[in-house]
Amino acid sequence: MKEAVYEIVEADGDPGALRGFIWFSKLVDDLGLFTFETYAAAREKVIIDQAEQLLELSTPVVKLWEGIVAVPLVGTATRPGPRWSWRSCCRPWWTPAPSTR
């Protein structure tokens, strides 16, 4: 767009038209920069908001010792399989209370 206006101003040869073109060119550049900065700021805010939401949804992992972490388990074990797996996995250091059944 600036090129088309510049060709008209150059053909006219009027110094006032040249000053007007310089003003117009600066205005177009400023508007383009404003548009880009506004877009970049809005995009950055979206990225920051998404990162915060991701942190809120993520499962916390707490380092207890070197090589040992704790994570929360959510839900219940309704089948014997998961309870059996948990007990067999942890048998070396955890002994369950005797069953009353």
C-alpha angles and dihedrals in degrees: 000000000000091000092056092049091046091054090054092047092047091050090049094051093199113144090216090055090051091052089049090051091051090051091047092048092051090048092052091047092049092049091049091050092047091050093050094046091049091050092047092049092049092048091049090051090051091051092048091048092049092049091052091049091049091052090051092052097042121102110250115239117201120197108222101173135344105302093004121101134170124219127178117251114216123201137025133281105236098167126064090238099072092044091049091049092050093049095046091047094051100032095109093065104015127058115190122225114264113273116252094205 
